[in-house]
Amino acid sequence: MNVSVENRVDERLLQQYHELAELAGSLAHEIKNPLSVIHMNADLLSEELSEGQWPGKQRAEAKVEMIRQQCQRMENLLRDFLRFSRLRDLEMSPGNLNEQVETVLRLYQAQADSCGIDIVRYLDSNLPSILLHPDSMQAALINLVKNSLEAMEEGGQLVVRTYTTPRGVALDLIDNGCGMDDSTALRMFEPFYSTKNDGSGLGLPTARRIIEAHGGRINVQSELGRGTKFVLEFPVPARIS
């Protein structure tokens, strides 16, 4: 097969992938609408069931509550899937990674305090700017910080560090939580793989896609019972370095 034929094959496969991703996204959106209606009516039915006392009330309320919980779970899954499937080219502009990190840490400071988790910051004040999309970058960081905090159920420490590298800038997120075995660490970025009962399995894969869309990469080191370290690296374009 010559190069021109290979290129045409690659282009066709890429086109088919985009068409399939678009179809999957459209299907998820169509499922989301009636699911929201079911959830809303379950809420209304729950309110009506709470009025007065009658035989079988508790069983009926329990069944409606189960419907509501499953609707919420499916809505969360569809939300994560739509975010995952729609991630494409991002419109980026020069920005500071420290600012994105601080924004996310502020969101989780109250939760960290309530769980006995100490967030330690080592943010390089001279960090050069990178090209980024603020909303997407924060979404990726939220998934990673959330994952770290949930790994420290008994409290602990999250070390957040930014620094320059020969190729750009980097961010370390280091927790001393439960850690992961090798099997889990190898599969944690696979779509729909999750060790949590209520997890969609799309949070970390979405984070990786966002980081890669920024021209970056993410690595993970983990040891069961000792903790996990995420390392994110981003390039600094020559024109803003």
Residue, then its C-alpha position, 0 to 999 in steps of 0.5 A: m500500500n503506497v503512502s497516498v492510499e494509506n492517507r486516504v484510509d486514515e482519513r476515512l477511518l478518522q471520518q468514520y470515527h467522528e461520525l460515530a462519535e457524533l451519532a453517539g453524542s446525539l443518541a445520549h442527548e436524546i436519552k437525556n431528555p425523556l430521562s429528565v422528564i421521568h426524574m421530574n415526575a418521580d420527584l412530583l410523585s414522591e411529593e404526593l406520596s408523602e401526603g397522609q398515611w395509607p397502607g403500603k406507603q413506605r414500600a411505594e416511597a422506597k420504590v419511587e426513591m429507587i427510581r429517582q436515584q437511578c435517574q440521577r445516576m443515568e443523568n450523571l453518566l450521560r453528562d460525563f459521556l457528552r462531555f467526553s464525546r464532544l471534546r474536540d479542538l479547543e480555542m485556546s489563549p495564553g494563560n497561567l496554570n497556577e490560576q487554574v489550579e488555585t480556582v479548583l483548589r478553592l472549590y474543594q477547600a471546604q471539603a478538604d477541611s471537613c475531611g481532615i485533608d491538608i492541601v499543601r501548595y508549592l506553586d512556582s510564581n515564575l511559571p511561564s504561560i501556556l496555551l489553555h482553555p480555562d473551562s476545560m482545563q478546570a474540568a480536568l483538574i477537578n476530576l483529578v483533585k476529586n479523585s485524590l481527595e476521595a482516596m483519603e477517606e481517613g484524612g491526609q495530605l495533598v501536595v500540589r506543585t507546579y514547576t518548569t521543565p526543559r519542555g514546558v511546565a508541569l503539575d504534580l498532584i501527590d496524595n497519601g491516600c489508599g493508592m492503587d494496584d498495578s492492574t487498576a493503575l493500568r486501566m484507570f484511563e479506560p472509558f467506563y472503567s471504575t472501581k467506584n459503585d457510583g462512578s461513570g468511569l469517564g472522569l479520568p479518561t475525560a481529564r486525559r483527553i483534555i490534557e492531550a488536547h492541550g498538547g500535554r500528557i499525564n502520567v500516574q505513579s501509585e502504590l497500594g496503601r501509600g498514595t498516588k502521584f499524577v504528573l501533568e506536563f504542558p508545552v510552552p509555545a515558543r512565541i509566549s515562552 
